[in-house]
Amino acid sequence: MDNTMPSLLTKPDWLTPGAIVKVQFWVGQVEEVAISDKHLMVLITSPKGIWRNHPAEWLEFKPEHIRPATQKEIAEDLERHRNYIEKMLTDVDALRQKWLDRQEA
C-alpha cells in the first residue's frame, strides 16, 4: 500500500523572520516560522492586519500563495492600506460630527 500523505514542503531559505512576503493579494512580514511533522506555518503581520484589527495571523505555507514581495508590491500595499485607514478616519470623524450636531439640536 502506497503512502498517499503529501510530504512536508522544504522551507525555502528566504522564509525567515523579517522577510517581507506577498500573500495572494496582500503584503506582510514574517514574524515566526513553525515547522511540525505535517505543517509549515508562518506568523505574518501586515498593513491588512492593522486595517482589519488583526495584528498577526498564522498561515500554512504554500509556495503558490506566499513568496518574497517586490519593492513595488510593498509600496503599493502600504499605500492602499494607508488610504483605507484614512477613509475610515474620515468616516468616523463625519459620524462624530453628525452625532454631536444632533446632540446640540
RODONU-983143 format. One line per field, with one value per residue (C-alpha): residue number from 1; residue in one letter; x, y negated, z negated. Coordinates in nm, 3 decimals, decimal comma, always signed. Layout:
num = c(NUM/...)
residu = c(a/...)
px = c(X/...)
py = c(Y/...)
pz = c(Z/...)
This chain:
num = c(1/2/3/4/5/6/7/8/9/10/11/12/13/14/15/16/17/18/19/20/21/22/23/24/25/26/27/28/29/30/31/32/33/34/35/36/37/38/39/40/41/42/43/44/45/46/47/48/49/50/51/52/53/54/55/56/57/58/59/60/61/62/63/64/65/66/67/68/69/70/71/72/73/74/75/76/77/78/79/80/81/82/83/84/85/86/87/88/89/90/91/92/93/94/95/96/97/98/99/100/101/102/103/104/105)
residu = c(m/d/n/t/m/p/s/l/l/t/k/p/d/w/l/t/p/g/a/i/v/k/v/q/f/w/v/g/q/v/e/e/v/a/i/s/d/k/h/l/m/v/l/i/t/s/p/k/g/i/w/r/n/h/p/a/e/w/l/e/f/k/p/e/h/i/r/p/a/t/q/k/e/i/a/e/d/l/e/r/h/r/n/y/i/e/k/m/l/t/d/v/d/a/l/r/q/k/w/l/d/r/q/e/a)
px = c(+0,000/+0,141/+0,159/-0,076/+0,007/+0,176/+0,531/+0,610/+0,742/+1,101/+1,133/+1,280/+1,595/+1,424/+1,133/+1,273/+1,154/+1,181/+1,114/+0,856/+0,624/+0,338/+0,042/-0,201/-0,329/-0,155/+0,191/+0,317/+0,622/+0,712/+0,734/+0,776/+0,814/+0,688/+0,754/+0,584/+0,567/+0,270/+0,273/+0,495/+0,328/+0,418/+0,304/+0,259/+0,193/+0,064/-0,099/-0,409/-0,397/-0,375/-0,666/-0,879/-0,763/-0,593/-0,230/-0,090/-0,217/-0,086/-0,097/+0,009/+0,296/+0,207/+0,457/+0,180/+0,036/+0,336/+0,651/+0,902/+0,744/+0,890/+0,960/+0,674/+0,428/+0,538/+0,492/+0,153/+0,019/+0,130/-0,030/-0,355/-0,398/-0,297/-0,581/-0,825/-0,731/-0,752/-1,102/-1,204/-1,083/-1,276/-1,589/-1,552/-1,499/-1,811/-2,014/-1,878/-1,981/-2,327/-2,381/-2,251/-2,471/-2,771/-2,693/-2,684/-3,020)
py = c(+0,000/-0,339/-0,628/-0,890/-1,158/-1,458/-1,518/-1,829/-2,112/-2,210/-2,553/-2,798/-2,979/-3,318/-3,221/-3,363/-3,614/-3,960/-3,854/-4,068/-3,846/-3,866/-3,657/-3,622/-3,983/-4,149/-4,202/-4,123/-4,048/-3,706/-3,717/-3,345/-3,016/-2,696/-2,351/-2,031/-1,682/-1,786/-2,164/-2,458/-2,762/-3,131/-3,411/-3,725/-4,087/-4,324/-4,656/-4,447/-4,316/-4,666/-4,780/-4,482/-4,494/-4,154/-4,230/-3,892/-3,571/-3,217/-3,079/-2,747/-2,799/-2,719/-2,833/-2,918/-3,165/-3,304/-3,435/-3,720/-4,060/-4,309/-4,670/-4,780/-4,540/-4,660/-5,029/-4,968/-4,762/-5,017/-5,300/-5,106/-5,025/-5,377/-5,506/-5,255/-5,368/-5,738/-5,678/-5,502/-5,802/-6,039/-5,826/-5,821/-6,198/-6,250/-6,025/-6,205/-6,540/-6,409/-6,281/-6,597/-6,812/-6,600/-6,647/-7,025/-7,039)
pz = c(+0,000/+0,103/-0,139/+0,007/-0,253/-0,089/-0,202/-0,403/-0,194/-0,241/-0,399/-0,147/-0,267/-0,230/-0,462/-0,786/-1,046/-0,897/-0,537/-0,359/-0,160/+0,086/-0,033/+0,256/+0,280/-0,018/-0,168/-0,517/-0,726/-0,862/-1,242/-1,311/-1,126/-1,288/-1,150/-1,258/-1,109/-0,896/-0,859/-0,780/-0,935/-0,923/-1,152/-0,944/-1,041/-0,776/-0,693/-0,611/-0,966/-1,109/-0,891/-0,998/-1,362/-1,337/-1,416/-1,308/-1,158/-1,127/-0,773/-0,633/-0,391/-0,033/+0,229/+0,473/+0,218/+0,026/+0,192/+0,145/+0,218/+0,464/+0,366/+0,594/+0,426/+0,082/+0,172/+0,338/+0,047/-0,213/-0,015/+0,041/-0,329/-0,432/-0,209/-0,362/-0,713/-0,621/-0,478/-0,798/-0,999/-0,770/-0,814/-1,194/-1,201/-0,989/-1,218/-1,523/-1,378/-1,285/-1,638/-1,802/-1,577/-1,676/-2,047/-2,003/-1,820)
